[in-house]
């Protein structure tokens, strides 16, 4: 009898989950169509519609942020979008801008966190340790947000590839700094600069090696003249390799996101290794990647919108808005100009750096860190979560739709 009840309950959960997935796909597809017609990045509309259909408004979907389904969608979706972004990058451009990418993804995160912490302490009146925790949690840019924007808005290669690469690499820095400050805040550890630098270096090296290894093997299997016996299964090979690269790096305590991004770079630059796919197979793979990336971002941002807690945001909205304005208009420009200006190899001009100041959307990674802090009952977690969601809404709804306009005004469109 008990087993029958459990089976029935499991079936009901499965039906509810399947129905929620169908609703998200249907609404997301229509939303994507509308975004294309009005010429705005679809992630902005996905976020708005997600808030509307979530439990706080219409209640059409109610997938908890701590559920396995939600975490799988975020994890795999962000990984696949990063792979897609990596595949659009080219070695010849990366050679010119790699110094800026490395400095922005490390020193830039620290500058952003520090300036944001000062603003949080002043505007919200929170203790310094909470202010630093908030600054660290939202300091990294979000690849799941930025990659789709640059897929839809054709900006000068050097600028687009720098911003996308920075977003792929700086999640490790943001996470390390957040965990370090959290240890101090919880009274369970001390922040060591040397240990953090070593951890960051290890994560970067292992992530790059794992991504490169999976990328080379996958490319061999789908594009090598002699060994490409899985060429017709290239879409499946990339799916398996994205998952494999992520967990290979993650299992070695390195950045899984960095690994899948490097894997994408390897696939996108297969010609550099003398590999070439048949035109028909290459087109099939491109169409599969484009469709899968669209499905992943509609799920991610509709669900992200559905998680917005208006009551929590309302408690700290005034101070939160001030913090995010400083975050957008002071912290990011300070990080970009201090990190990019000294790079003589890249030779950035003022318009390019100004554009990079504007493209620093906050999304999946900071939301995940805020959720982690809430779950651990970290000091100031409610205010951190509130400001994080304010940052997500302001950066995605203000910066994403104006990216193309700013690119045109600054003469950076391709």
C-alpha positions, 0 to 999 in steps of 0.5 A, spaced: 500 500 500 505 504 502 509 503 495 503 504 491 502 511 494 509 513 493 509 511 486 502 515 485 506 521 488 512 520 484 507 520 478 504 527 480 510 530 481 513 528 474 506 530 471 507 537 475 514 538 473 512 536 465 507 541 465 511 546 468 516 545 463 511 545 457 508 552 460 515 555 460 517 552 453 511 555 450 511 562 453 518 562 452 518 561 445 512 566 444 517 571 448 523 570 444 519 571 438 516 578 441 523 580 443 526 578 436 520 583 433 522 589 437 529 588 437 531 587 444 535 581 447 531 576 449 533 575 456 530 582 458 523 579 456 524 572 459 526 576 466 520 580 466 515 575 463 518 570 468 516 575 474 509 575 471 508 567 471 512 566 477 508 565 484 509 572 486 504 574 481 500 569 476 503 563 479 503 559 473 510 556 475 512 555 482 519 551 481 523 552 488 530 555 487 533 549 492 529 543 487 534 539 483 530 541 477 532 548 478 539 547 479 540 542 473 537 547 469 542 553 472 548 548 471 547 545 465 544 551 461 549 556 464 555 551 462 552 550 455 551 557 454 558 558 456 560 553 451 556 556 445 560 563 447 567 560 447 565 557 440 564 564 437 571 566 440 578 566 435 585 565 437 587 571 433 583 576 437 584 573 444 592 573 443 591 581 442 587 582 449 589 576 453 592 581 458 586 585 459 582 579 460 586 576 466 587 583 469 579 584 469 577 577 471 582 578 477 584 585 479 577 587 476 573 583 481 577 585 487 576 593 485 568 592 484 567 588 490 571 594 494 567 599 491 561 596 492 562 594 499 564 602 501 557 604 497 553 598 501 556 600 508 554 607 507 547 606 504 545 600 507 548 601 514 551 594 514 557 592 518 563 592 514 564 584 513 557 584 511 558 590 506 564 586 503 560 579 503 555 583 498 561 586 494 564 579 493 557 576 491 555 581 486 562 582 483 563 577 477 559 578 471 555 573 468 556 569 462 549 566 461 547 573 460 553 576 456 554 571 451 547 571 448 547 578 448 553 578 444 550 573 440 544 577 438 548 584 438 554 584 433 559 588 437 567 589 434 570 582 435 576 585 440 571 588 445 565 582 445 570 577 446 574 580 452 567 581 455 565 574 454 572 571 456 572 575 462 565 573 464 567 566 463 573 566 468 571 571 473 566 567 476 572 563 480 575 569 482 568 572 485 566 565 488 573 564 492 573 571 494 566 570 497 568 564 500 574 567 503 570 573 506 564 568 508 569 564 512 571 570 516 564 572 517 562 566 520 568 565 524 570 559 521 576 561 518 581 567 516 582 570 509 589 568 506 591 572 500 597 567 498 592 561 499 586 565 495 591 566 489 594 559 489 587 556 489 585 561 483 591 559 479 590 552 480 582 553 478 584 556 472 590 551 470 586 545 471 579 548 468 583 550 462 587 543 461 580 539 462 577 544 457 582 543 452 583 536 453 575 534 452 575 539 446 581 536 443 578 529 443 571 531 441 574 535 435 578 529 433 572 525 433 567 529 429 572 533 425 579 529 424 580 526 417 581 519 419 578 519 426 572 522 425 567 516 426 562 520 430 561 526 425 554 525 424 553 525 432 557 531 433 551 534 437 551 528 442 558 529 442 558 536 444 553 535 449 557 529 453 563 533 452 560 539 455 558 535 461 564 531 462 569 537 461 564 541 467 565 535 472 572 533 470 574 540 472 569 540 478 571 534 481 578 537 481 576 543 485 577 547 479 572 552 475 567 547 471 565 554 467 572 555 465 573 548 462 566 548 458 568 555 455 575 553 453 572 547 450 568 551 446 574 555 444 577 549 442 571 547 438 570 554 435 578 554 433 578 547 430 581 549 423 587 551 427 589 544 428 588 542 421 581 539 423 575 540 418 568 538 418 563 536 412 559 542 410 553 539 412 555 536 418 557 543 420 551 546 419 547 541 423 551 542 429 551 550 428 543 549 428 543 544 434 547 549 438 543 555 436 537 551 438 539 548 444 542 555 447 536 558 446 532 553 450 537 553 455 537 561 456 529 561 456 529 556 461 534 560 465 531 567 465 524 565 466 526 561 472 530 566 474 525 571 474 520 567 477 524 567 483 524 574 484 522 576 492 518 582 491 517 582 499 525 581 500 527 587 495 522 591 498 525 591 505 531 594 502 529 597 495 532 604 496 539 603 499 539 597 494 538 602 488 543 606 491 548 601 491 547 598 484 547 605 481 554 606 484 556 598 482 554 600 475 556 607 474 563 607 479 565 600 480 565 598 473 568 604 470 573 604 475 575 596 474 575 597 466 579 603 466 584 601 471 585 594 468 584 595 461 588 602 460 595 599 461 594 594 456 599 596 451 598 590 446 590 591 446 591 599 445 584 600 447 581 607 445 576 611 449 569 608 446 571 601 447 573 602 454 566 606 455 562 600 452 566 595 456 564 599 462 556 598 460 556 591 459 557 588 466 550 584 467 549 580 473 545 574 473 546 566 474 552 566 478 551 572 483 544 569 484 547 562 486 551 565 491 546 569 494 542 563 495 548 559 498 549 565 503 541 565 505 542 557 505 548 558 510 544 563 514 550 568 513 550 574 517 546 579 513 544 574 508 537 577 507 540 584 505 545 581 500 540 577 497 535 583 496 541 587 493 543 581 488 536 581 485 535 589 485 542 588 481 540 583 477 533 586 475 537 593 474 543 591 470 539 586 465 533 590 464 537 597 463 543 595 460 542 589 456 536 593 452 541 599 451 547 595 448 546 595 441 544 603 442 550 604 445 554 600 440 551 604 435 553 611 438 560 609 440 561 606 433 563 599 435 558 595 431 560 590 426 
